[in-house]
């Protein structure tokens, strides 16, 4: 199948017009006339992920995070980005990124997180369609929600009284510090986001807004796995899989004694 057909499908599912203005989405590397028989999805293209794509003979990587993200003045082997791009091009591997368009899509990352929590009456958090906000079917202690998300997404940190009763929940995957004000204004008891700066956590506490933070990786990686399933269903003649080598760069030492 031609890359052009797959790109057309992805552009329709995740229109660039719904991405944030600062983002770099769509087809970033590749020739639309090339043929694609195998696709790999991932959260972020790293040297290890690139090597996996080459070894697996993938011809398209759908990376949630854009690669490259910012404009490059040169592509050489003297930088990590340059080496990866040269390797991808040498092996005829295209790169597509839906990023914030995927975050905000009808069945995108934030909606999937809302469904994971069983939220009802879900709607966008911001006027531009980003984020989500909805209600739990019944009030639930913050500690239970932390435990639920830790079981689904990996270890989560949180801000707030663990016994606090939560009913209205806002969501912003990844690094969504800027959603704190909108979440509080919209009457949310809690905001689920990937990560936040320390002072953002203090701001949330002062606003009476609980936070759950499963990490940037934890809040988004599951979505590239479901995306691989979605593409496999749409294009059964193509092999599509989520990267098997990708892992969170942040680790936790459970054996360290805490004083």
DRENKE-172391 format. One record per residue (C-alpha): chain; residue number from 1; z, y, x. Coordinates in steps of 0.25 Angstrom, whole numbers. Example, Ala and Ser with C-alpha at 12.3 -4.5 7.8 and 13.67 -1.06 7.14 Angstrom:
BEGIN
cadena num Z Y X
A 1 31 -18 49
A 2 29 -4 55
//
This chain:
BEGIN
cadena num Z Y X
A 1 0 0 0
A 2 -3 14 5
A 3 8 23 9
A 4 2 34 0
A 5 6 25 -13
A 6 20 23 -8
A 7 22 38 -5
A 8 16 42 -18
A 9 27 33 -25
A 10 38 39 -17
A 11 34 53 -19
A 12 34 50 -34
A 13 48 44 -34
A 14 54 54 -24
A 15 46 67 -26
A 16 47 77 -14
A 17 49 88 -25
A 18 63 82 -28
A 19 67 82 -13
A 20 76 93 -7
A 21 68 105 -1
A 22 73 102 13
A 23 69 87 12
A 24 57 80 19
A 25 52 69 9
A 26 40 61 6
A 27 31 54 16
A 28 35 59 30
A 29 27 49 39
A 30 15 41 36
A 31 1 40 32
A 32 -1 38 17
A 33 -14 30 19
A 34 -6 19 27
A 35 -2 6 20
A 36 12 2 18
A 37 17 -13 16
A 38 32 -11 20
A 39 42 0 17
A 40 56 3 22
A 41 66 12 16
A 42 78 18 23
A 43 88 30 23
A 44 84 36 36
A 45 74 32 47
A 46 81 30 60
A 47 76 22 73
A 48 81 9 67
A 49 75 11 54
A 50 62 15 60
A 51 62 2 69
A 52 65 -6 56
A 53 53 0 49
A 54 44 -4 61
A 55 50 -18 62
A 56 48 -20 48
A 57 34 -14 48
A 58 37 -5 37
A 59 26 6 34
A 60 35 16 27
A 61 49 20 28
A 62 55 27 16
A 63 67 34 22
A 64 76 42 13
A 65 79 52 24
A 66 66 59 28
A 67 61 56 42
A 68 58 65 48
A 69 67 75 40
A 70 64 88 48
A 71 51 93 54
A 72 48 88 68
A 73 41 96 78
A 74 38 84 86
A 75 38 69 85
A 76 41 62 99
A 77 49 51 104
A 78 59 60 109
A 79 67 61 96
A 80 72 50 87
A 81 64 55 75
A 82 51 56 84
A 83 53 42 89
A 84 55 37 74
A 85 43 44 69
A 86 34 39 80
A 87 38 25 78
A 88 36 26 63
A 89 22 32 65
A 90 18 22 76
A 91 22 11 66
A 92 15 17 54
A 93 28 19 46
A 94 28 30 36
A 95 40 37 31
A 96 44 42 17
A 97 57 49 13
A 98 61 53 -1
A 99 75 58 3
A 100 80 69 -7
A 101 69 65 -17
A 102 75 51 -17
A 103 89 57 -18
A 104 86 64 -31
A 105 76 55 -37
A 106 78 49 -51
A 107 82 35 -45
A 108 85 41 -31
A 109 97 40 -22
A 110 107 49 -30
A 111 103 43 -43
A 112 106 29 -37
A 113 119 34 -32
A 114 122 39 -47
A 115 118 25 -52
A 116 127 18 -42
A 117 139 25 -47
A 118 135 23 -62
A 119 133 38 -65
A 120 128 42 -79
A 121 122 55 -83
A 122 116 57 -69
A 123 108 70 -66
A 124 104 78 -54
A 125 116 85 -47
A 126 107 97 -43
A 127 96 105 -50
A 128 86 100 -40
A 129 88 85 -44
A 130 97 81 -32
A 131 110 74 -33
A 132 115 67 -45
A 133 127 69 -54
A 134 132 60 -65
A 135 144 54 -72
A 136 152 41 -70
A 137 153 33 -83
A 138 169 34 -81
A 139 178 41 -71
A 140 180 33 -59
A 141 189 36 -47
A 142 183 41 -34
A 143 188 29 -26
A 144 180 19 -35
A 145 167 27 -33
A 146 170 28 -18
A 147 172 12 -18
A 148 159 10 -27
A 149 150 18 -18
A 150 156 13 -5
A 151 152 -1 -11
A 152 138 3 -14
A 153 135 13 -3
A 154 144 10 9
A 155 157 17 13
A 156 160 30 6
A 157 169 42 9
A 158 174 51 -2
A 159 181 64 -5
A 160 191 66 -16
A 161 203 59 -23
A 162 199 44 -24
A 163 207 43 -37
A 164 199 55 -43
A 165 191 51 -56
A 166 176 53 -54
A 167 167 55 -66
A 168 155 64 -62
A 169 148 61 -49
A 170 137 69 -41
A 171 128 62 -31
A 172 121 67 -19
A 173 116 56 -9
A 174 116 59 6
A 175 121 72 12
A 176 123 80 -1
A 177 134 90 3
A 178 126 100 -6
A 179 129 93 -19
A 180 144 95 -18
A 181 143 109 -26
A 182 134 104 -36
A 183 142 91 -38
A 184 155 99 -41
A 185 148 109 -50
A 186 142 98 -58
A 187 156 92 -61
A 188 155 80 -52
A 189 168 74 -48
A 190 162 67 -36
A 191 149 68 -27
A 192 143 56 -21
A 193 135 60 -8
A 194 132 53 5
A 195 139 62 15
A 196 145 76 15
A 197 151 86 26
A 198 166 87 27
A 199 166 101 21
A 200 157 96 9
A 201 168 86 7
A 202 179 97 7
A 203 170 105 -2
A 204 169 94 -12
A 205 184 92 -12
A 206 187 106 -15
A 207 177 105 -27
A 208 184 93 -32
A 209 172 84 -29
A 210 174 70 -24
A 211 164 64 -14
A 212 159 51 -11
A 213 151 49 2
A 214 145 36 6
A 215 138 42 17
A 216 123 47 18
A 217 118 33 21
A 218 126 26 10
A 219 122 36 -1
A 220 107 34 2
A 221 104 21 9
A 222 105 13 -4
A 223 94 21 -10
A 224 83 17 1
A 225 86 3 -2
A 226 84 5 -17
A 227 71 13 -14
A 228 66 1 -6
A 229 68 -8 -19
A 230 61 3 -27
A 231 49 3 -18
A 232 48 -12 -18
A 233 48 -12 -33
A 234 37 -2 -33
A 235 29 -8 -22
A 236 31 -23 -22
A 237 20 -25 -13
A 238 27 -17 -2
A 239 39 -22 6
A 240 50 -11 5
A 241 64 -12 11
A 242 76 -4 15
A 243 79 -3 30
A 244 88 -14 34
A 245 92 -8 47
A 246 97 6 42
A 247 112 8 41
A 248 121 20 40
A 249 124 26 54
A 250 138 30 49
A 251 148 18 51
A 252 162 16 47
A 253 173 10 56
A 254 182 2 46
A 255 190 -4 58
A 256 195 10 62
A 257 210 12 59
A 258 212 24 51
A 259 225 32 54
//
